[in-house]
Amino acid sequence: MSTTPVATSSRLNHVRYEIRGSLAHRALELEAEGRSIYKLNIGNPGLFGFRVPQHLRDAVAANLDRSEAYCHQQGLSHAREIIAAQQRSRGVTDSSVERIFIGNGVSELIDISLRALLNPGDEVLLPSPDYPLWSAATLLNGGTPVYYSCSAENAHFPDPEEIEKLITPRTRALVVINPNNPTGAVYSRELLSQLVRIAERHRLVLLADEIYDTITYDDAEFVPLAPLAGAVPCLSFSGLSKLHRACGYRIGWLSLSGARARTGDLHHALDLLAALRLCANVAGQWAIEPALTGPDTSAALTASGGRLHEARRAVLDSVASSCFLNVVAPQGALYAFPAIDRALLPGFDDEQFALQLLEQESVLIVPGSSFNLGTRQHFRITLLPQPAELRDVFSRIERQLARGAEPARHVA
Ligand SMILES: Cc1ncc(COP(=O)(O)O)c(C=O)c1O
């Protein structure tokens, strides 16, 4: 009997998703041995006691009998009409039901969109750090990621001049993640308008990942990209996973906007790829109407006294009192992206630290380099735990960093 391993696709050679990678596997092993682990590697609200709002759950339950057949490849038409109406109310004046595609989460639609767009060697401008699915889906669809910097030194904002310098004849698309995962940056109207002008000048497609939508803190305001883009082709992504805490429903959508004369072929390609996977989960689509037309259930979480607001406060206080850490305060989304002070910990390596933190302090975080970042001094932590848990987590992080600062004593 042959023992030769089954070969896998070389397309996967550079594909990584460390949010659920080797550290997360190790955490499961430790749990199986009876250890209790703070698993802060993933923005999955349902794991932290958040519930899907009752009116969304009721809508799904009430419509299960109508969820047994495949639906249209783009999604239930009444749900798409609701999404198109939201787009129109936000200023995408000609949004309509046939320009909306519902998918099994934004994740599936990111893959479909890049598959629809890219030829081998086409370049996609991605933020660094990025949400790593964007890099993975670019590579899997034959594209080449080209990173523009969103460094802490620039408050995690992109520099439009740098972006423009990275453009080549092969550049096809500009990905904008706003509010940003992992950094929490929220982009201003002025910055977004500059990005639109770049796309216009260089005939790029805008890919706006807006899954965190209005999850913003303090005075930050979420500005959707599509209304600013006008005639520039733009795919805007959002869904139920974050704002409506319904990750498990696997419902996301994309809205196609821009001059119809330029987007006809793209529309056709998206439709074909959507048809190949038949349709998105039908039961979950019944939650779209109550989510977009019912009461706002997230504003109270991010307002002063709300759970996410207080969790963010706990992170900011902990970092402020740390000897080793600094952070650009997240203005949106569900994460903070602290960095260590290299002067105090010159040999710091984010992956090694994350493993030691897991082994010694039972805390699972994601190293910053997992987000396609060239430097190795950041980590990402989700804001979803209770504030008191986050304070405990940061005292463990501080202890681990102190061990790193005094290696001689630690070895002894
Ligand atoms: C920026 C970003 N885009 C897309 C996704 C995927 O969302 P979905 O659950 O809709 O697939 C996530 C999930 O964390 C995300 O952070």
The ligand as a MOL file (V3000), in Angstrom:
LIG
                    3D

  0  0  0     0  0            999 V3000
M  V30 BEGIN CTAB
M  V30 COUNTS 16 16 0 0 0
M  V30 BEGIN ATOM
M  V30 1 C -13.3990 42.6590 7.4240 0
M  V30 2 C -14.1960 41.4110 7.3470 0
M  V30 3 N -14.7490 41.0570 6.1810 0
M  V30 4 C -15.4760 39.9390 6.0520 0
M  V30 5 C -15.6830 39.0970 7.1240 0
M  V30 6 C -16.5020 37.8540 6.9310 0
M  V30 7 O -17.8280 38.0760 7.3150 0
M  V30 8 P -18.9990 37.0110 7.0820 0
M  V30 9 O -19.3150 36.4290 8.4180 0
M  V30 10 O -20.1360 37.8180 6.5310 0
M  V30 11 O -18.5130 35.9840 6.1260 0
M  V30 12 C -15.1350 39.4070 8.3540 0
M  V30 13 C -15.2970 38.5190 9.5190 0
M  V30 14 O -14.7270 38.6740 10.5580 0
M  V30 15 C -14.3710 40.6080 8.4790 0
M  V30 16 O -13.8250 40.9680 9.6320 0
M  V30 END ATOM
M  V30 BEGIN BOND
M  V30 1 1 1 2
M  V30 2 1 2 3
M  V30 3 2 2 15
M  V30 4 2 3 4
M  V30 5 1 4 5
M  V30 6 1 5 6
M  V30 7 2 5 12
M  V30 8 1 6 7
M  V30 9 1 7 8
M  V30 10 2 8 9
M  V30 11 1 8 10
M  V30 12 1 8 11
M  V30 13 1 12 13
M  V30 14 1 12 15
M  V30 15 2 13 14
M  V30 16 1 15 16
M  V30 END BOND
M  V30 END CTAB
M  END
